[in-house]
Amino acid sequence: MRGGHGVALRISRRLLWVGEAAYPLHNIARVHTFTLRPDRWGAFMSFLKWLFGSAVVLVLLQITSAGSSSYAERNANADGLWALGIGVAVVLVVSLCVRLAAPSQYVLGVETSGPSTALVTLPEKEQLRQLVGLIVHAIEHPEAEFSVRVERLSINPKNYHFGDSVNIYGGAGHTGVSKS
């Protein structure tokens, strides 16, 4: 679990430090590992939306430039719009390819009893499981301390799917769970 870059993850004096953020061990509600998978369908749908929107804008620009006075001006405008359209399409295709090629990430999640969550990654899932064990050991043993360096979570969580969405309806007299 060594590395020359990333962020320090350490336990000292009943605090879990993830970089500059400190989490009191008694506030940790859950420590777990999971695989964060890219939302490839969302990336494709976003690509289609941007492609369609760009096409609509280019058609509208073509229509508004059709009122130019001379034939040469209309041809120059059309050539410029074609070049712009091709440039936008190339950027969109490259962006789509990058998002579709994004690998799944192994993530260590540390959730607190409040709204805060820490996410860190390592290339090996087994290393993350060892970290979970170390953190749980430190929660159970107040004298425990350790320090390691881990990779920073360098992904855009919007592009990844975290798992099932669960909506719970009702409070007292709970009526059940609806998965969507």
C-alpha positions in Angstrom: 0.0 0.0 0.0 2.7 2.4 -0.8 2.9 5.0 -3.4 4.7 8.3 -4.2 1.6 10.3 -4.9 -2.0 10.6 -3.8 -3.4 11.4 -0.4 -2.5 10.3 3.1 -5.0 8.1 4.9 -4.2 7.8 8.6 -5.7 7.2 12.0 -4.3 9.2 14.8 -5.9 10.0 18.2 -9.3 8.5 17.3 -9.5 10.6 14.0 -9.5 9.2 10.5 -7.6 11.7 8.3 -8.2 11.5 4.5 -5.9 14.2 3.3 -6.9 17.4 5.1 -10.3 16.1 6.1 -10.8 14.6 9.6 -13.5 12.1 10.5 -14.0 11.2 14.2 -14.0 7.4 14.4 -17.1 7.5 16.6 -19.0 9.2 13.8 -18.2 6.6 11.2 -21.4 4.7 10.3 -20.0 2.5 7.6 -16.8 1.6 5.9 -17.0 -0.5 2.7 -15.5 -1.2 -0.7 -17.4 -1.2 -3.9 -16.8 -1.1 -7.7 -17.7 2.2 -9.3 -18.7 1.6 -12.9 -18.9 4.4 -15.5 -22.5 5.3 -16.6 -21.9 4.4 -20.2 -25.6 4.6 -21.2 -25.7 8.1 -19.7 -22.6 9.1 -21.6 -24.2 7.9 -24.9 -27.5 9.7 -24.2 -25.5 12.9 -23.4 -23.7 12.5 -26.7 -26.9 12.2 -28.6 -28.4 15.2 -26.8 -25.4 17.4 -27.6 -25.2 16.1 -31.2 -28.9 16.8 -31.8 -28.7 20.2 -30.1 -25.7 21.2 -32.1 -27.3 20.0 -35.4 -30.4 22.2 -34.6 -28.3 25.2 -33.9 -26.3 24.7 -37.1 -29.5 24.4 -39.2 -30.9 27.5 -37.6 -27.6 29.4 -38.4 -27.7 28.1 -41.9 -31.3 29.3 -42.3 -30.5 32.8 -40.9 -27.4 33.1 -43.1 -29.4 32.2 -46.3 -30.6 35.7 -46.4 -27.2 37.0 -47.3 -27.0 39.3 -50.3 -24.5 37.6 -52.6 -24.0 34.0 -53.7 -20.3 34.2 -52.6 -21.3 35.2 -49.1 -23.8 32.4 -48.9 -21.2 29.9 -50.0 -18.6 31.3 -47.5 -21.2 31.1 -44.7 -22.1 27.5 -45.6 -18.5 26.4 -45.7 -17.9 28.0 -42.3 -20.9 26.3 -40.8 -19.9 22.9 -42.3 -16.4 23.4 -40.7 -18.0 24.3 -37.4 -20.3 21.3 -37.5 -17.5 18.9 -38.3 -15.4 20.4 -35.5 -18.2 20.1 -33.0 -18.9 16.5 -34.1 -15.2 15.5 -33.7 -15.1 17.0 -30.2 -18.3 15.1 -29.3 -17.1 11.8 -30.6 -13.7 12.1 -28.9 -15.5 13.0 -25.6 -17.9 10.0 -26.0 -14.9 7.7 -26.7 -13.1 8.9 -23.6 -16.2 8.4 -21.4 -17.0 5.0 -22.8 -13.4 3.8 -22.3 -13.3 4.9 -18.6 -12.4 2.0 -16.5 -14.3 0.8 -13.4 -12.7 1.9 -10.2 -12.3 0.1 -6.9 -13.4 2.5 -4.2 -13.2 2.7 -0.4 -16.2 4.5 1.0 -16.3 5.9 4.5 -19.7 7.2 5.5 -20.3 9.2 8.6 -23.5 9.5 10.6 -23.9 13.0 9.0 -24.0 13.9 5.4 -20.3 13.5 4.8 -18.6 10.6 2.8 -14.9 10.0 1.9 -14.0 8.2 -1.3 -10.5 6.9 -2.2 -9.3 4.5 -4.8 -6.5 2.0 -5.1 -5.8 -0.3 -8.1 -6.3 -3.5 -6.1 -9.5 -4.4 -4.4 -7.7 -6.5 -1.8 -5.7 -3.5 -0.7 -9.0 -1.6 -0.1 -10.3 -4.6 1.9 -7.2 -4.4 4.1 -7.8 -0.7 4.7 -11.4 -1.5 5.7 -10.0 -4.0 8.2 -7.5 -1.5 9.6 -10.2 1.2 10.0 -12.6 -1.2 11.7 -9.8 -2.4 14.0 -9.1 1.2 14.9 -12.7 1.8 15.6 -12.8 -1.2 18.0 -9.3 -0.4 19.5 -8.9 3.3 20.6 -5.1 2.9 20.8 -4.6 1.9 17.2 -2.9 4.2 14.7 -1.6 3.8 11.2 -0.8 5.8 8.0 -0.8 4.9 4.3 -0.8 6.8 1.0 -3.7 6.1 -1.4 -4.7 7.4 -4.8 -7.1 10.4 -4.7 -10.5 9.8 -6.3 -9.8 11.4 -9.6 -13.1 10.6 -11.4 -16.2 12.6 -12.0 -18.8 10.7 -9.9 -21.6 12.0 -12.3 -20.2 9.7 -15.0 -20.4 6.6 -12.8 -23.3 4.5 -11.6 -23.2 3.8 -7.8 -25.7 1.0 -7.8 -29.4 0.7 -7.1 -31.5 3.7 -6.4 -33.8 3.0 -3.5 -36.7 5.2 -2.6 -38.4 4.6 0.8 -41.9 5.9 1.1 -43.7 6.4 4.4 -42.4 7.0 7.9 -44.3 5.5 10.8 -46.3 2.7 9.3 -43.6 2.2 6.6 -45.2 0.8 3.4 -42.1 -0.7 1.7 -39.3 0.0 -0.7 -39.7 0.8 -4.4 -36.5 0.2 -6.5 -36.1 2.4 -9.5 
